[in-house]
Amino acid sequence: MIEKTDLTHEKAVLIGIVTQHQDEEKLEEYLDELEFLTYTAGGEVVKRFSQKLDTPNPKTFIGSGKMNEVREFVEEHEIGTAIFDDELSPAQQKNIEKILKCKVLDRTTLILDIFAQRAKTSYARTQVELAQYEYLLPRLAGMWTHLERQRGGIGMRGPGETEIETDRRIVRDKIALLKKKLETIDKQMEVQRGNRGQLVRVALVGYTNVGKSTLMNTISKSEVFAENKLFATLDTTVRKVVIRNLPFLLTDTVGFIRKLPTQLVESFKSTLDEVREADLLLHVVDISHPNFEDHIESVNQILSEIKSNDKPTIMVFNKIDQYKAENIEDDDLMTERTSAHYSLKEWKNTWMNRMGENVLFISALNKENMEEFRKKVYEAVRQIHITRFPYNNFLYPEYDKYGEEKE
């Protein structure tokens, strides 16, 4: 399948709703992310639309008044694409396209499209294609609900039913074929993981675009593709790294994101297996992002789902060179001081302090505090290694905080 939506230089509008479970602040945060997704896919966001609704309109997602407002803007500014922050049903998508007369996408379609653009290897392409077909199958059924009354009646089996059943069978066969192909590759990757011997395995995990690949390049001196866009890395990269005289395996994994399509989580199972089998996790966080605490929560939730939340973990707060605390003007007595106004020093004295020594503040791009990073990782890997091979203890000495070998 792997069809790519051509959004290059295409003007787009974003549409979201404020509900009981999602206030205006949260919506703005999601729309910020949706805008970055659109930019990653090659589009340009011209305007955002939002509406307060208890529940989405079953026919058009947003109300008729707001829809007319969007339609007028789309016509006036020659907008090519309307992107909704939540998943649309096939009926909603069809109705909206009739009204807006432009391409209509939802968040899931956009993420799948970016994955299709980013997939370079045969394995990644197979994973994305499987996710696309699994997303299509239930929607395919939904597109033909108007034909359900024809089923079962003698003489009532019209050509429409034959067509949908044929389409369903083709898609199901394709899904079965892709799953079989992935199973074969998964077995090969399992053998590869087994052949890596007893080296300690360290996995980089984190939200998308936090700098995992840049960090990988810095410490492994390799050239893993890194870019300031979402999902720059889809393929799992494993490198042998040596800090001082201690070798270990370092894995770069696909970034997580909120509202990640379940189809992708399932099809990227092998990438997640690298996390499951890791001995140590380096949870990389973009501390310069205003919502980095939410990102941590999202990553922890996915780690919990794949039963990897109890592994030894070092929190690596990256991009300290880009961190800027919000300022409160001296004459502004009305603004209440929040965590957005914290300096890095103040952040270190919050909940981060309770994590003890398992916290690092670095800039992978500018190589700030990388020596401290190497020491911390060395000690954590060494601890795992000597537990596994106690007779190798003398090979990998312990170092004090000044970098001197302990006696």
Secondary structure, 3 states (H helix, E strand, C coil): CCCCCCCCCEEEEEEEEEECCECHHHHHHHHHHHHHHHHHHCEEEEEEEEEECCCCECCCECCHHHHHHHHHHHHHHCCCEEEECCCCCHHHHHHHHHHHCCEEEEHHHHHHHHHHHHCCCHHHHHHHHHHHHHHHHHHHHHCCHHHHHHCCCCCCCCHHHHHHHHHHHHHHHHHHHHHHHHHHHHHHHHHHHHHCCCCCEEEEEEECCCCHHHHHHHHHCCCCCCCCCCCCCCCCEEEEEEECCEEEEEEECCCECCCCCHHHHHHCHHHHHHHHCCCEEEEEEECCCCCHHHHHHHHHHHHHHCCCCCCCEEEEEECHHHCCCCCCCCCCCCCCCCHHHCCHHHHHCCHHHHHCCCEEECECCCCECHHHHHHHHHHHHHHHHHHHCHHHHHHCCCECCCCCECC
